Amino acid sequence: MEKLQWKLFDLFTKAHVAAYRATGGRVGRKFFKGAPVCLVDHIGRKSGQARTTPLIYIRDGDAVVVVASKGGAPSHPAWWLNLRANPDASVQIDAEKWAVHARQADDAERERLWPLMNEVWPDYDDYQAKTDRRIPVVLLERRDA
């Protein structure tokens, strides 16, 4: 994406997060095509600042599953790099928020979860075809209080 497109995307993301938080998810809980959205709070690996990223998700037992696609870009999204550096985070779905630990799905988990994520957002297969990197499937596993 060009620099201007990323700036516009960043503004859209900030507005999405603000609306989601202000309404307890009544606004912003669904993305295009009806895909469900959660908010992931994480710490910037370089800045140390709190960040929030809205992500399409599915539930897998107690885990929340997200995909680090970045639209098929050649590099990983910043939120995934942040979670790799600082895996303890939190997730919000609607008005509920809880602590999680992020980890990349192993090969068997990815094989099982990738088709389920594609049911929710069919563009993931297109994103994978656009890049040489293997797009990570990420599990956000609930931490005990």
N, CA and C atoms as an extended XYZ file, in Angstrom:
435
Properties=species:S:1:pos:R:3:atomname:S:1:resname:S:1:resid:I:1 pbc="F F F"
N         0.840       -1.185        0.000 N   MET     1
C         0.000        0.000        0.000 CA  MET     1
C         0.879        1.240        0.000 C   MET     1
N         0.394        2.243       -0.624 N   GLU     2
C         1.131        3.497       -0.604 CA  GLU     2
C         0.978        4.155        0.756 C   GLU     2
N         1.856        5.097        1.031 N   LYS     3
C         1.871        5.761        2.336 CA  LYS     3
C         0.512        6.389        2.679 C   LYS     3
N        -0.112        7.062        1.731 N   LEU     4
C        -1.409        7.698        1.980 CA  LEU     4
C        -2.468        6.647        2.319 C   LEU     4
N        -2.449        5.535        1.616 N   GLN     5
C        -3.419        4.474        1.894 CA  GLN     5
C        -3.250        3.941        3.312 C   GLN     5
N        -1.996        3.773        3.765 N   TRP     6
C        -1.766        3.295        5.122 CA  TRP     6
C        -2.236        4.320        6.149 C   TRP     6
N        -2.052        5.609        5.859 N   LYS     7
C        -2.530        6.643        6.784 CA  LYS     7
C        -4.054        6.617        6.875 C   LYS     7
N        -4.718        6.449        5.747 N   LEU     8
C        -6.182        6.359        5.751 CA  LEU     8
C        -6.648        5.103        6.480 C   LEU     8
N        -5.948        4.005        6.265 N   PHE     9
C        -6.276        2.763        6.960 CA  PHE     9
C        -6.115        2.939        8.465 C   PHE     9
N        -5.049        3.628        8.878 N   ASP    10
C        -4.803        3.881       10.295 CA  ASP    10
C        -5.927        4.726       10.899 C   ASP    10
N        -6.384        5.743       10.179 N   LEU    11
C        -7.490        6.576       10.664 CA  LEU    11
C        -8.779        5.760       10.781 C   LEU    11
N        -9.054        4.930        9.794 N   PHE    12
C       -10.227        4.063        9.838 CA  PHE    12
C       -10.148        3.126       11.039 C   PHE    12
N        -8.972        2.540       11.271 N   THR    13
C        -8.784        1.615       12.387 CA  THR    13
C        -9.039        2.312       13.720 C   THR    13
N        -8.499        3.510       13.895 N   LYS    14
C        -8.700        4.255       15.143 CA  LYS    14
C       -10.178        4.568       15.369 C   LYS    14
N       -10.885        4.944       14.324 N   ALA    15
C       -12.317        5.217       14.446 CA  ALA    15
C       -13.087        3.937       14.775 C   ALA    15
N       -12.707        2.849       14.138 N   HIS    16
C       -13.348        1.556       14.390 CA  HIS    16
C       -13.179        1.166       15.861 C   HIS    16
N       -11.967        1.253       16.373 N   VAL    17
C       -11.689        0.906       17.764 CA  VAL    17
C       -12.489        1.801       18.707 C   VAL    17
N       -12.512        3.097       18.450 N   ALA    18
C       -13.238        4.035       19.314 CA  ALA    18
C       -14.730        3.708       19.342 C   ALA    18
N       -15.312        3.430       18.189 N   ALA    19
C       -16.739        3.105       18.132 CA  ALA    19
C       -17.023        1.782       18.845 C   ALA    19
N       -16.177        0.803       18.631 N   TYR    20
C       -16.336       -0.507       19.270 CA  TYR    20
C       -16.298       -0.357       20.787 C   TYR    20
N       -15.267        0.335       21.294 N   ARG    21
C       -15.116        0.512       22.743 CA  ARG    21
C       -16.285        1.292       23.341 C   ARG    21
N       -16.684        2.383       22.674 N   ALA    22
C       -17.738        3.249       23.207 CA  ALA    22
C       -19.087        2.546       23.285 C   ALA    22
N       -19.298        1.569       22.427 N   THR    23
C       -20.612        0.905       22.374 CA  THR    23
C       -20.575       -0.526       22.886 C   THR    23
N       -19.467       -0.951       23.450 N   GLY    24
C       -19.354       -2.329       23.908 CA  GLY    24
C       -19.506       -3.319       22.774 C   GLY    24
N       -19.071       -2.919       21.590 N   GLY    25
C       -19.107       -3.797       20.429 CA  GLY    25
C       -20.392       -3.747       19.622 C   GLY    25
N       -21.381       -2.976       20.064 N   ARG    26
C       -22.615       -2.893       19.259 CA  ARG    26
C       -22.320       -2.289       17.882 C   ARG    26
N       -21.376       -1.350       17.858 N   VAL    27
C       -20.895       -0.799       16.595 CA  VAL    27
C       -19.477       -1.318       16.399 C   VAL    27
N       -19.233       -1.944       15.268 N   GLY    28
C       -17.897       -2.415       14.961 CA  GLY    28
C       -17.670       -3.898       15.197 C   GLY    28
N       -18.679       -4.616       15.681 N   ARG    29
C       -18.489       -6.052       15.948 CA  ARG    29
C       -18.453       -6.880       14.675 C   ARG    29
N       -18.902       -6.311       13.586 N   LYS    30
C       -18.867       -7.012       12.295 CA  LYS    30
C       -18.109       -6.165       11.288 C   LYS    30
N       -17.338       -6.855       10.445 N   PHE    31
C       -16.593       -6.205        9.381 CA  PHE    31
C       -17.337       -6.477        8.085 C   PHE    31
N       -16.760       -6.143        6.960 N   PHE    32
C       -17.378       -6.412        5.677 CA  PHE    32
C       -17.750       -7.888        5.589 C   PHE    32
N       -18.786       -8.181        4.856 N   LYS    33
C       -19.254       -9.557        4.646 CA  LYS    33
C       -19.676      -10.237        5.942 C   LYS    33
N       -19.908       -9.449        6.999 N   GLY    34
C       -20.387       -9.999        8.258 CA  GLY    34
C       -19.348      -10.680        9.116 C   GLY    34
N       -18.072      -10.531        8.812 N   ALA    35
C       -17.017      -11.179        9.585 CA  ALA    35
C       -16.958      -10.598       11.001 C   ALA    35
N       -16.889      -11.456       12.036 N   PRO    36
C       -16.837      -10.966       13.415 CA  PRO    36
C       -15.483      -10.325       13.730 C   PRO    36
N       -15.515       -9.292       14.571 N   VAL    37
C       -14.315       -8.536       14.908 CA  VAL    37
C       -14.126       -8.509       16.420 C   VAL    37
N       -12.885       -8.751       16.841 N   CYS    38
C       -12.483       -8.558       18.234 CA  CYS    38
C       -11.447       -7.433       18.265 C   CYS    38
N       -11.185       -6.933       19.453 N   LEU    39
C       -10.106       -5.958       19.641 CA  LEU    39
C        -8.991       -6.635       20.418 C   LEU    39
N        -7.773       -6.482       19.947 N   VAL    40
C        -6.609       -7.043       20.628 CA  VAL    40
C        -5.744       -5.886       21.109 C   VAL    40
N        -5.531       -5.834       22.423 N   ASP    41
C        -4.654       -4.840       23.035 CA  ASP    41
C        -3.287       -5.477       23.219 C   ASP    41
N        -2.261       -4.798       22.751 N   HIS    42
C        -0.903       -5.326       22.808 CA  HIS    42
C         0.068       -4.172       23.024 C   HIS    42
N         1.320       -4.511       23.283 N   ILE    43
C         2.346       -3.504       23.551 CA  ILE    43
C         3.298       -3.420       22.368 C   ILE    43
N         3.544       -2.207       21.901 N   GLY    44
C         4.475       -1.997       20.794 CA  GLY    44
C         5.873       -2.472       21.153 C   GLY    44
N         6.462       -3.277       20.299 N   ARG    45
C         7.778       -3.863       20.582 CA  ARG    45
C         8.886       -2.811       20.576 C   ARG    45
N         8.718       -1.745       19.819 N   LYS    46
C         9.736       -0.690       19.760 CA  LYS    46
C         9.383        0.472       20.683 C   LYS    46
N         8.117        0.875       20.671 N   SER    47
C         7.690        2.056       21.426 CA  SER    47
C         7.357        1.761       22.880 C   SER    47
N         6.940        0.531       23.164 N   GLY    48
C         6.469        0.207       24.504 CA  GLY    48
C         5.086        0.761       24.798 C   GLY    48
N         4.456        1.355       23.782 N   GLN    49
C         3.144        1.964       23.963 CA  GLN    49
C         2.035        0.933       23.737 C   GLN    49
N         0.915        1.160       24.434 N   ALA    50
C        -0.261        0.312       24.269 CA  ALA    50
C        -0.852        0.541       22.873 C   ALA    50
N        -1.218       -0.524       22.222 N   ARG    51
C        -1.820       -0.498       20.880 CA  ARG    51
C        -3.087       -1.338       20.899 C   ARG    51
N        -4.028       -1.020       20.040 N   THR    52
C        -5.235       -1.824       19.887 CA  THR    52
C        -5.466       -2.064       18.411 C   THR    52
N        -5.724       -3.328       18.070 N   THR    53
C        -5.944       -3.702       16.681 CA  THR    53
C        -7.254       -4.473       16.561 C   THR    53
N        -8.156       -4.026       15.687 N   PRO    54
C        -9.362       -4.815       15.420 CA  PRO    54
C        -9.023       -5.932       14.432 C   PRO    54
N        -9.446       -7.157       14.758 N   LEU    55
C        -9.104       -8.307       13.927 CA  LEU    55
C       -10.302       -9.229       13.743 C   LEU    55
N       -10.403       -9.806       12.571 N   ILE    56
C       -11.395      -10.845       12.307 CA  ILE    56
C       -10.979      -12.076       13.109 C   ILE    56
N       -11.958      -12.767       13.672 N   TYR    57
C       -11.624      -13.891       14.536 CA  TYR    57
C       -12.655      -15.019       14.427 C   TYR    57
N       -12.241      -16.165       14.967 N   ILE    58
C       -13.168      -17.254       15.285 CA  ILE    58
C       -12.820      -17.706       16.698 C   ILE    58
N       -13.726      -18.459       17.312 N   ARG    59
C       -13.456      -19.067       18.610 CA  ARG    59
C       -13.077      -20.525       18.367 C   ARG    59
N       -12.116      -21.012       19.131 N   ASP    60
C       -11.726      -22.420       19.109 CA  ASP    60
C       -11.582      -22.839       20.566 C   ASP    60
N       -12.664      -23.350       21.121 N   GLY    61
C       -12.684      -23.606       22.558 CA  GLY    61
C       -12.580      -22.285       23.282 C   GLY    61
N       -11.640      -22.193       24.235 N   ASP    62
C       -11.425      -20.945       24.973 CA  ASP    62
C       -10.526      -19.967       24.227 C   ASP    62
N        -9.920      -20.413       23.145 N   ALA    63
C        -8.999      -19.555       22.402 CA  ALA    63
C        -9.740      -18.717       21.363 C   ALA    63
N        -9.190      -17.552       21.115 N   VAL    64
C        -9.621      -16.694       20.014 CA  VAL    64
C        -8.554      -16.856       18.937 C   VAL    64
N        -8.985      -17.089       17.700 N   VAL    65
C        -8.057      -17.354       16.597 CA  VAL    65
C        -8.113      -16.193       15.614 C   VAL    65
N        -6.932      -15.670       15.253 N   VAL    66
C        -6.811      -14.575       14.292 CA  VAL    66
C        -5.733      -14.940       13.276 C   VAL    66
N        -5.683      -14.187       12.183 N   VAL    67
C        -4.740      -14.474       11.106 CA  VAL    67
C        -3.893      -13.234       10.839 C   VAL    67
N        -2.581      -13.412       10.794 N   ALA    68
C        -1.636      -12.305       10.570 CA  ALA    68
C        -1.388      -12.126        9.078 C   ALA    68
N        -2.430      -11.747        8.346 N   SER    69
C        -2.349      -11.730        6.879 CA  SER    69
C        -1.749      -10.462        6.291 C   SER    69
N        -2.086       -9.316        6.832 N   LYS    70
C        -1.686       -8.019        6.274 CA  LYS    70
C        -2.007       -7.958        4.778 C   LYS    70
N        -3.157       -8.563        4.430 N   GLY    71
C        -3.613       -8.511        3.040 CA  GLY    71
C        -2.697       -9.194        2.049 C   GLY    71
N        -1.828      -10.083        2.541 N   GLY    72
C        -0.898      -10.768        1.640 CA  GLY    72
C         0.384      -10.004        1.382 C   GLY    72
N         0.649       -8.983        2.190 N   ALA    73
C         1.900       -8.224        2.051 CA  ALA    73
C         3.095       -9.129        2.341 C   ALA    73
N         4.274       -8.768        1.847 N   PRO    74
C         5.449       -9.610        2.047 CA  PRO    74
C         5.947       -9.656        3.497 C   PRO    74
N         5.529       -8.693        4.325 N   SER    75
C         5.975       -8.662        5.723 CA  SER    75
C         4.798       -8.904        6.667 C   SER    75
N         5.122       -9.348        7.873 N   HIS    76
C         4.092       -9.576        8.878 CA  HIS    76
C         3.503       -8.250        9.343 C   HIS    76
N         2.258       -8.264        9.797 N   PRO    77
C         1.681       -7.037       10.361 CA  PRO    77
C         2.360       -6.680       11.685 C   PRO    77
N         2.400       -5.395       11.985 N   ALA    78
C         3.057       -4.919       13.205 CA  ALA    78
C         2.449       -5.549       14.451 C   ALA    78
N         1.119       -5.731       14.469 N   TRP    79
C         0.502       -6.297       15.669 CA  TRP    79
C         1.041       -7.698       15.966 C   TRP    79
N         1.335       -8.495       14.928 N   TRP    80
C         1.863       -9.834       15.157 CA  TRP    80
C         3.319       -9.762       15.634 C   TRP    80
N         4.101       -8.868       15.071 N   LEU    81
C         5.471       -8.683       15.544 CA  LEU    81
C         5.466       -8.244       17.013 C   LEU    81
N         4.514       -7.377       17.359 N   ASN    82
C         4.382       -6.938       18.750 CA  ASN    82
C         4.028       -8.111       19.671 C   ASN    82
N         3.091       -8.939       19.237 N   LEU    83
C         2.691      -10.079       20.067 CA  LEU    83
C         3.797      -11.122       20.181 C   LEU    83
N         4.591      -11.283       19.138 N   ARG    84
C         5.724      -12.211       19.245 CA  ARG    84
C         6.724      -11.713       20.283 C   ARG    84
N         6.927      -10.393       20.336 N   ALA    85
C         7.863       -9.816       21.303 CA  ALA    85
C         7.268       -9.775       22.713 C   ALA    85
N         5.963       -9.518       22.799 N   ASN    86
C         5.258       -9.398       24.090 CA  ASN    86
C         3.943      -10.168       23.990 C   ASN    86
N         3.969      -11.485       24.200 N   PRO    87
C         2.779      -12.304       23.934 CA  PRO    87
C         1.627      -12.141       24.915 C   PRO    87
N         1.861      -11.545       26.075 N   ASP    88
C         0.751      -11.322       26.999 CA  ASP    88
C        -0.004      -10.073       26.570 C   ASP    88
N        -1.286      -10.250       26.346 N   ALA    89
C        -2.117       -9.187       25.782 CA  ALA    89
C        -3.518       -9.317       26.363 C   ALA    89
N        -4.469       -8.620       25.762 N   SER    90
C        -5.877       -8.812       26.125 CA  SER    90
C        -6.711       -8.755       24.863 C   SER    90
N        -7.878       -9.369       24.949 N   VAL    91
C        -8.805       -9.386       23.831 CA  VAL    91
C       -10.165       -8.919       24.332 C   VAL    91
N       -10.876       -8.199       23.476 N   GLN    92
C       -12.234       -7.773       23.786 CA  GLN    92
C       -13.153       -8.276       22.686 C   GLN    92
N       -14.220       -8.951       23.093 N   ILE    93
C       -15.290       -9.350       22.183 CA  ILE    93
C       -16.572       -8.792       22.764 C   ILE    93
N       -17.210       -7.923       21.994 N   ASP    94
C       -18.355       -7.154       22.470 CA  ASP    94
C       -17.913       -6.392       23.718 C   ASP    94
N       -18.616       -6.518       24.846 N   ALA    95
C       -18.239       -5.761       26.045 CA  ALA    95
C       -17.317       -6.547       26.960 C   ALA    95
N       -17.045       -7.817       26.663 N   GLU    96
C       -16.202       -8.653       27.523 CA  GLU    96
C       -14.734       -8.535       27.120 C   GLU    96
N       -13.874       -8.390       28.126 N   LYS    97
C       -12.438       -8.254       27.882 CA  LYS    97
C       -11.700       -9.172       28.857 C   LYS    97
N       -10.664       -9.872       28.362 N   TRP    98
C        -9.905      -10.759       29.229 CA  TRP    98
C        -8.460      -10.858       28.756 C   TRP    98
N        -7.602      -11.325       29.683 N   ALA    99
C        -6.168      -11.466       29.419 CA  ALA    99
C        -5.918      -12.725       28.598 C   ALA    99
N        -4.969      -12.612       27.660 N   VAL   100
C        -4.617      -13.736       26.792 CA  VAL   100
C        -3.100      -13.825       26.651 C   VAL   100
N        -2.676      -14.984       26.180 N   HIS   101
C        -1.283      -15.209       25.792 CA  HIS   101
C        -1.305      -15.620       24.323 C   HIS   101
N        -0.546      -14.947       23.492 N   ALA   102
C        -0.545      -15.209       22.049 CA  ALA   102
C         0.543      -16.212       21.690 C   ALA   102
N         0.181      -17.106       20.768 N   ARG   103
C         1.178      -18.008       20.212 CA  ARG   103
C         0.764      -18.382       18.793 C   ARG   103
N         1.762      -18.702       17.992 N   GLN   104
C         1.509      -19.122       16.619 CA  GLN   104
C         1.035      -20.571       16.628 C   GLN   104
N         0.036      -20.857       15.828 N   ALA   105
C        -0.456      -22.226       15.696 CA  ALA   105
C         0.642      -23.107       15.117 C   ALA   105
N         0.733      -24.331       15.625 N   ASP   106
C         1.675      -25.276       15.026 CA  ASP   106
C         1.093      -25.753       13.690 C   ASP   106
N         1.829      -26.548       12.962 N   ASP   107
C         1.402      -26.961       11.622 CA  ASP   107
C         0.060      -27.683       11.633 C   ASP   107
N        -0.150      -28.591       12.583 N   ALA   108
C        -1.415      -29.337       12.643 CA  ALA   108
C        -2.578      -28.414       12.980 C   ALA   108
N        -2.363      -27.489       13.915 N   GLU   109
C        -3.414      -26.533       14.273 CA  GLU   109
C        -3.733      -25.631       13.088 C   GLU   109
N        -2.698      -25.154       12.412 N   ARG   110
C        -2.919      -24.277       11.258 CA  ARG   110
C        -3.714      -25.000       10.185 C   ARG   110
N        -3.362      -26.256        9.930 N   GLU   111
C        -4.070      -27.037        8.915 CA  GLU   111
C        -5.551      -27.177        9.253 C   GLU   111
N        -5.857      -27.310       10.531 N   ARG   112
C        -7.256      -27.435       10.970 CA  ARG   112
C        -7.975      -26.081       10.983 C   ARG   112
N        -7.279      -25.028       11.415 N   LEU   113
C        -7.919      -23.727       11.616 CA  LEU   113
C        -8.002      -22.866       10.362 C   LEU   113
N        -7.042      -23.009        9.447 N   TRP   114
C        -7.035      -22.169        8.238 CA  TRP   114
C        -8.353      -22.258        7.468 C   TRP   114
N        -8.882      -23.448        7.190 N   PRO   115
C       -10.167      -23.515        6.465 CA  PRO   115
C       -11.321      -22.878        7.243 C   PRO   115
N       -11.274      -22.959        8.565 N   LEU   116
C       -12.328      -22.338        9.372 CA  LEU   116
C       -12.251      -20.815        9.280 C   LEU   116
N       -11.038      -20.283        9.269 N   MET   117
C       -10.870      -18.840        9.107 CA  MET   117
C       -11.314      -18.408        7.713 C   MET   117
N       -11.066      -19.250        6.713 N   ASN   118
C       -11.495      -18.930        5.349 CA  ASN   118
C       -12.994      -18.944        5.180 C   ASN   118
N       -13.691      -19.704        5.989 N   GLU   119
C       -15.159      -19.664        5.956 CA  GLU   119
C       -15.661      -18.291        6.383 C   GLU   119
N       -14.961      -17.694        7.340 N   VAL   120
C       -15.339      -16.376        7.853 CA  VAL   120
C       -14.864      -15.258        6.931 C   VAL   120
N       -13.683      -15.425        6.359 N   TRP   121
C       -13.087      -14.403        5.484 CA  TRP   121
C       -12.382      -15.102        4.318 C   TRP   121
N       -13.098      -15.396        3.240 N   PRO   122
C       -12.542      -16.158        2.115 CA  PRO   122
C       -11.333      -15.516        1.434 C   PRO   122
N       -11.077      -14.257        1.674 N   ASP   123
C        -9.932      -13.584        1.062 CA  ASP   123
C        -8.598      -14.099        1.590 C   ASP   123
N        -8.594      -14.809        2.723 N   TYR   124
C        -7.317      -15.299        3.259 CA  TYR   124
C        -6.575      -16.188        2.258 C   TYR   124
N        -7.281      -17.024        1.523 N   ASP   125
C        -6.606      -17.849        0.513 CA  ASP   125
C        -5.954      -16.978       -0.560 C   ASP   125
N        -6.642      -15.906       -0.968 N   ASP   126
C        -6.060      -14.982       -1.948 CA  ASP   126
C        -4.822      -14.293       -1.373 C   ASP   126
N        -4.910      -13.902       -0.095 N   TYR   127
C        -3.760      -13.250        0.544 CA  TYR   127
C        -2.565      -14.194        0.567 C   TYR   127
N        -2.810      -15.469        0.903 N   GLN   128
C        -1.711      -16.438        0.958 CA  GLN   128
C        -1.080      -16.617       -0.413 C   GLN   128
N        -1.911      -16.599       -1.462 N   ALA   129
C        -1.398      -16.766       -2.825 CA  ALA   129
C        -0.532      -15.579       -3.258 C   ALA   129
N        -0.755      -14.392       -2.670 N   LYS   130
C        -0.027      -13.185       -3.046 CA  LYS   130
C         1.355      -13.080       -2.426 C   LYS   130
N         1.645      -13.896       -1.407 N   THR   131
C         2.902      -13.721       -0.680 CA  THR   131
C         3.682      -15.023       -0.598 C   THR   131
N         4.998      -14.879       -0.466 N   ASP   132
C         5.858      -16.039       -0.285 CA  ASP   132
C         5.918      -16.484        1.177 C   ASP   132
N         5.543      -15.600        2.098 N   ARG   133
C         5.588      -15.989        3.514 CA  ARG   133
C         4.376      -16.853        3.857 C   ARG   133
N         4.563      -17.746        4.785 N   ARG   134
C         3.437      -18.545        5.269 CA  ARG   134
C         2.712      -17.700        6.303 C   ARG   134
N         1.490      -17.316        5.993 N   ILE   135
C         0.737      -16.425        6.871 CA  ILE   135
C         0.422      -17.147        8.183 C   ILE   135
N         0.812      -16.545        9.311 N   PRO   136
C         0.577      -17.186       10.602 CA  PRO   136
C        -0.889      -17.169       11.031 C   PRO   136
N        -1.313      -18.274       11.612 N   VAL   137
C        -2.558      -18.346       12.349 CA  VAL   137
C        -2.156      -18.217       13.813 C   VAL   137
N        -2.831      -17.331       14.530 N   VAL   138
C        -2.434      -16.974       15.900 CA  VAL   138
C        -3.551      -17.356       16.864 C   VAL   138
N        -3.175      -18.042       17.939 N   LEU   139
C        -4.120      -18.370       18.998 CA  LEU   139
C        -3.909      -17.426       20.162 C   LEU   139
N        -4.997      -16.826       20.610 N   LEU   140
C        -4.995      -15.960       21.788 CA  LEU   140
C        -5.662      -16.769       22.900 C   LEU   140
N        -4.828      -17.337       23.754 N   GLU   141
C        -5.320      -18.268       24.770 CA  GLU   141
C        -5.519      -17.564       26.098 C   GLU   141
N        -6.680      -17.804       26.697 N   ARG   142
C        -7.051      -17.154       27.954 CA  ARG   142
C        -6.013      -17.450       29.037 C   ARG   142
N        -5.617      -16.379       29.752 N   ARG   143
C        -4.713      -16.521       30.895 CA  ARG   143
C        -5.543      -16.550       32.165 C   ARG   143
N        -5.077      -17.288       33.136 N   ASP   144
C        -5.757      -17.287       34.426 CA  ASP   144
C        -5.575      -15.936       35.075 C   ASP   144
N        -6.606      -15.523       35.815 N   ALA   145
C        -6.567      -14.201       36.480 CA  ALA   145
C        -5.517      -14.177       37.564 C   ALA   145
